[in-house]
Amino acid sequence: MKKNMGRWDRLLRLVVALVIAGLLIAGVLKGTAAVVLAILAAIFVITTFISFCPLYVPLGIDTKGKGGTPRIDA
Protein backbone atom coordinates (compact mmCIF):
# COMPACT_ATOMS: atom_id res chain seq x y z
CA MET A 1 0.00 0.00 0.00
CA LYS A 2 1.80 3.08 -1.30
CA LYS A 3 0.94 6.36 0.38
CA ASN A 4 -0.99 8.60 -2.01
CA MET A 5 -2.17 11.51 0.15
CA GLY A 6 -0.28 14.75 0.66
CA ARG A 7 -0.17 16.96 3.74
CA TRP A 8 -2.91 19.36 2.64
CA ASP A 9 -5.22 16.53 1.58
CA ARG A 10 -4.85 14.89 5.01
CA LEU A 11 -5.32 18.20 6.81
CA LEU A 12 -8.50 19.01 4.87
CA ARG A 13 -9.95 15.56 5.60
CA LEU A 14 -9.20 15.90 9.30
CA VAL A 15 -10.81 19.35 9.47
CA VAL A 16 -13.93 18.09 7.67
CA ALA A 17 -14.13 15.10 10.05
CA LEU A 18 -13.84 17.41 13.07
CA VAL A 19 -16.57 19.71 11.74
CA ILE A 20 -18.88 16.73 11.19
CA ALA A 21 -18.08 15.44 14.70
CA GLY A 22 -18.87 18.86 16.15
CA LEU A 23 -22.21 18.99 14.34
CA LEU A 24 -23.04 15.49 15.57
CA ILE A 25 -22.15 16.33 19.17
CA ALA A 26 -24.13 19.59 19.02
CA GLY A 27 -27.16 17.66 17.78
CA VAL A 28 -27.42 19.61 14.53
CA LEU A 29 -27.27 16.44 12.45
CA LYS A 30 -29.87 13.76 13.11
CA GLY A 31 -31.26 10.62 11.56
CA THR A 32 -29.90 9.03 8.43
CA ALA A 33 -27.78 12.05 7.51
CA ALA A 34 -26.04 11.82 10.88
CA VAL A 35 -25.22 8.14 10.40
CA VAL A 36 -23.95 8.62 6.84
CA LEU A 37 -21.82 11.63 7.78
CA ALA A 38 -20.45 9.87 10.88
CA ILE A 39 -19.31 6.97 8.69
CA LEU A 40 -17.78 9.42 6.21
CA ALA A 41 -15.97 11.23 9.04
CA ALA A 42 -14.61 7.92 10.35
CA ILE A 43 -13.34 7.02 6.87
CA PHE A 44 -11.70 10.46 6.59
CA VAL A 45 -9.92 9.99 9.92
CA ILE A 46 -8.71 6.49 9.04
CA THR A 47 -7.44 7.51 5.60
CA THR A 48 -5.78 10.57 7.14
CA PHE A 49 -3.72 8.50 9.56
CA ILE A 50 -2.69 5.85 7.03
CA SER A 51 -2.08 8.45 4.26
CA PHE A 52 -3.79 6.21 1.73
CA CYS A 53 -7.10 6.67 -0.08
CA PRO A 54 -8.32 3.52 -1.88
CA LEU A 55 -10.57 5.60 -4.15
CA TYR A 56 -7.52 7.44 -5.52
CA VAL A 57 -6.01 4.23 -6.94
CA PRO A 58 -8.53 3.54 -9.76
CA LEU A 59 -8.77 7.28 -10.46
CA GLY A 60 -4.98 7.59 -10.73
CA ILE A 61 -4.78 10.43 -8.20
CA ASP A 62 -1.73 11.00 -6.02
CA THR A 63 -1.76 14.19 -3.94
CA LYS A 64 1.47 13.29 -2.19
CA GLY A 65 3.53 13.95 -5.31
CA LYS A 66 6.96 15.49 -5.36
CA GLY A 67 7.03 18.77 -3.43
CA GLY A 68 3.42 18.37 -2.34
CA THR A 69 1.94 19.12 -5.76
CA PRO A 70 -1.09 17.02 -6.77
CA ARG A 71 -0.52 14.53 -9.56
CA ILE A 72 -3.11 12.76 -11.69
CA ASP A 73 -1.89 9.86 -13.83
CA ALA A 74 -4.07 9.47 -16.87
LINDAZI-V853075 format. One line per field, one symbol per residue. ss: DSSP state (a for helix, b for strand, c for the rest). phi: phi as a letter, one per 40 degrees, with the letter a starting at -180 (. if undefined). burial: 1 if it has 16 or more other C-alpha atoms within 10 Angstrom, else 0. A space follows every 10 residues. Layout:
BEGIN
ss = ???
phi = ???
burial = ???
END
This chain:
BEGIN
ss = ccccccaaaa aaaaaaaaaa aaaaaacccc aaaaaaaaaa aaaaaaaaaa cccaaaaaac bbcccaaacc bbcc
phi = .ccbbccccc cccccccccc ccccccgcca gcdccccccc cccccccccc fabccccccg caccfcggcc bbcb
burial = 0001110011 0011011101 1011000010 0001001101 1101101100 1110000000 1111000001 0000
END
